[in-house]
Amino acid sequence: MTIADHLTIAHPSTKQHKSFIAWWALVTCLLVVSLAGCGAWGGGTPTPTADQAAPTSADSSSVQPGTTAPATAVPPSPGPQTNPVSRDGVVDGGSFSLGVPAFPSSWNPWSLTPFQLNPVLDAMTPRFFATAADGTLHWDATWLTGQPVVVGGSTPGFGPPVPTMTVTYNLNPKAAWNDGTLISVADFQATWQACVAEPGPACADRGFDHVTAVDQGNDSHQVVVTYDTQYASWPYTFARGPFRAAMVSADVRDQPWTSLVGTSPDFSGPYVVSSSKQSTVTLTRNPRWWGATPKLDTITVSVVADADIELSYLRQDIDGFWVTDPNLFSQASTLSGIVVRRNLGADARFLVMNCAQGPLSDPIVRQAVLSGLDRDEISQSDLAGLKPNVPALDSVVWRSAQPQYVDQTLQSKTSFDPATAKALLDQAGWVVANNGFRSRLGVDLTWDFLIPQGDSLVENEAFNLRVQLAAIGVRLTLNYVDPSTLADLESSGQYAMTVVTQSYTTPAAAGQRYATGNQWGYSNSDVDALAKQALSQTDSSTQADILDQLATAVWQDVPVLPLYEVPETLMVRDGLANYGPDDLGSILWENVGWVS
């Protein structure tokens, strides 16, 4: 059964879940503003998994000195919820109009993460690697003439040799910026130096801190990147290509872009901006594009309020829109010619706990939380109205679409079991008092739950948690705070528990989240060692084994508890091919179009 099969579609009841509506409005706004949003209006490229990182033989990932990979690119397999159709089956020409809830406050690509772009920037940005729906990585023959050559080595000196690695990129000689300037080693060097000097969202989890040199190879189309270790996640460094050298100065990085007018030379992709207005951006085929001819003549992305979407669709002003409002879902489901595409996305909800102080510093108490919570009930409550049957996420490292996904509840024999939760609290010395709550040595078993004011989704989760934890004798107090102070409170440890959205990242980086120094105050020397091993392990199966050990250790310690993967729903005019919610996969915009 596919993930999409779990996401059963049902019409919302008349009593809609207002907390979910408000949450989606807030989340959408925040994600659009930061340009690091989920695929719900992104259709972007989540970070590819590191298991396909450094190639040998057919497509594995151990570093062997002097070896090269096959020189044939394999296009990623799109997910079924994109209506996958071969290019031969897609009409040449036509237009696609997409409605979105808002535009970002800045279009500057330095303000976004490299693998979760919105549809405008995604269609006009380099892509050296693309990913399939399950996160496996594939190099892109449009940009590269062959799969990058990975060579392992070592640095001689006193003491044991230090392992190093080089990655050689052979650029397509036609690969150029939109003004005709060829992409070159200067762009790679400038991007690396900028990300080391001033890391920001665009540099996140890309490993620039492990790069020691970027040099020209045998000719102007060859770039050699040197790492200070055998870095398993090397494809992420330039998966979306480099920034143009002219874009890396501090004033450009920090400058807000209110419009895309005049920025075309700084991009390269199948489409270019032909018009950028306050509420509408229009993309047309890039006349300098050297790859497969884009199927669509134009792509239009417009800001459309939920209240206007149905009318805009009927007037044929828009062809599709991402749905976050249960009322809109119910109304739009009756529209003629509409199809619903639903799948899981790149975001997941995680319960996080302060492991450094208070009752939650005791791993036995955190284990009681794990056993005492019905996570399915929480997801059903969060998503009420849209009615998707989303199973609980049962791994702290993998997502359910990935072949390496291991259900930690089965592996560790942990499940929702209030009796076990009570026994654990008994073991820790927390005794039930006459009022039903627990105490120990005169101290009540209670802690606070941090809620950003106006965040009705977190509030809904807090209400559910308060009831469920009360059933095992824990008193949860709700602490409403100014959203602008949330990051500081979390980073300084001034909270006990809250729920956050975590976007997908590389598996090795996901494991690194649990290394000592994290914002939850969690520390385990075994986890530290495993996270370090995973970061430099270039054999894919060995890395997966290491991360499984890490995930097991973290699951037993419970510094965080995954709740569920956030679903995405696209409503679109029937006949659109190669676009929709695609798990962890890439949208190849040159292939998006209409079937005859």
Phi, psi and omega in degrees: 000131179280166178299322181298329179296331179288337187269070181293142185256129177218151178288138179296152174286171181290337177269092185281155180273097186295330181296323180291320179300310183295322179298313182297322178299317180293313182299315181300316180299312182296318183289323179292320179298318184275348184059026175241035190282169176287169183295354184303328163232007180280308189053027190268198186245098175298157180303127179291154183284148185284353182291344177255023194289283190260114193277146161226186178024239185282310184189037178266199190214034173265148182273122178237127181304129173079004182268155175233163180262168177303149183265031179237123178277140176250114181301143179293147179278118180287154179287159183295336182278008173259001188054065184294129180221138177296157183302327180297336182266003181256134181294140173279118179106183182096178182225158176226126180244123183246132175265135178230157184285335183194160171260158179290157176289337177218134177271359184299117184294346176293343183269004182237159176285154192285349187240005179228075183264154174283167188299331180294303183288329181298324183281354183230022183241142177303153180213097181282332177229142173239162183235149173279174182300332180271008176089354179291147192259146179219130178287154188255116183291347176291327186257333184236145179274351178193165178295138182307143181268123183250126181232124177272150179204197178206156179260117180287163179158190178289137181086189182297144177295146179265123181293139177229179182201143171240147175235123182253121178259127173256104185284145171299125182302342179271350184294119186215158170287168189291349175265006178097349178292127182292142173291132189219179180299332180298324179291319178296315181297315182296319179296313179301310183296322180292319182288333175283319183289321184213078181300140177216191181306321182291344182258357189297135174056032181252354174077020180297334180290347177263355179276131180250342180199149172227116187231158172284142179270226185289336179209183186289350180259005181243131181235132180244121180251126181253135180247152180276004178205170174279090193272110187297329187265027184304327182298334183288339183301313180233033180300321177263021180074178177272166166280156174294140185305325182290348184264001190264355179295152185301322183292328177285318181298322186269354185279127176287138177254111178273348180211158176261003178298130177085359183263358186308318182301339183274002183237172177200124181177183183291340181233156175230158178281125175257339179205134179225105181245182184299322184238003182213133172238131179245131177250142175232166180304139180281116182295341180264003183291130184259353183273197178301135183300125178303140183289319182276143172287316183220150171234125179243128177243122186232147173281121180226124178292149180307322183294340184256357188295315183299314179295319180298322178293314181296328178279356182066027174285331177227153178254340182200163181199147178273133188256126175234352184253122180302324178297316178296319179301315182296316182290315186289337180297340181269354183292141179290135175081004182269142172236150181253126176243123187223138179198174174279154182248200185268358181254150177218151178267132181232132168278124181243146186229145178279108184270000187265341184205162179075186183301330182284357173288345179270118181298336178293322177294319179294324176295325176295324176298316179302314182285335186270355184253133173266094185290331177296321179295324179294314181294320179296324178289317179300320188259013181303138182106312174275339171057037174277141177270084184263116179290157178297146174276123188244034174212143178269355182241309187266157171256156189296338180284343185277142180295340180276358184302129177237128179285106184291336179292325178284318182294320183261000180057044175245140180203177176294113184205090181304328179297319177294319179300316179296319180297321178296317179292324173301315180300324180278000176090013179268114188259139179285128179268180182298332181276001178092348178263163187258156175210165178213121180054040176082002180253127180287147175274094184211150173205168184263156176239123185278126180232116173294131180302132180091351179269091186287340177289311177299322178298316178298319178296321179296318178300316179296315181295321181299318180292314183292320179290327177299329181293340177251008173098015180255133177261121180254126176255142184264127184243102180276130183227160175296126182305330181291342180263356188301311183300318180294320179295319181290315183292331180267001177076022181269058178193166176249320185205145172198177176238137181228163172262127176247128177276151180298142174221188180295149178304317180297321178290326176297319176294325181295337179302334186261003176288158181305136183110359179288164186284355179268357181071021181272137180212130177211117185299326178295318178296319178303314182295319180293320178297320178294318178298316183297325183294329184249004181274114186266354174274123190297316182291323178293319178298318179298320178298318180296316181292329175295319176297318178298313182299321179296316180296317180294319181299323179290327181274336176053055171287333175224162177222111178295140180259294181199160174275136185284122179282159177233142181229121175249130170252126189214154177297135183301136177111351178284131183250145169067031175214137178155185179292124191231041180052244183256014190271169178271151167260119177268099191294335178291346180259354181284134179178195185251144175270150183283000000 
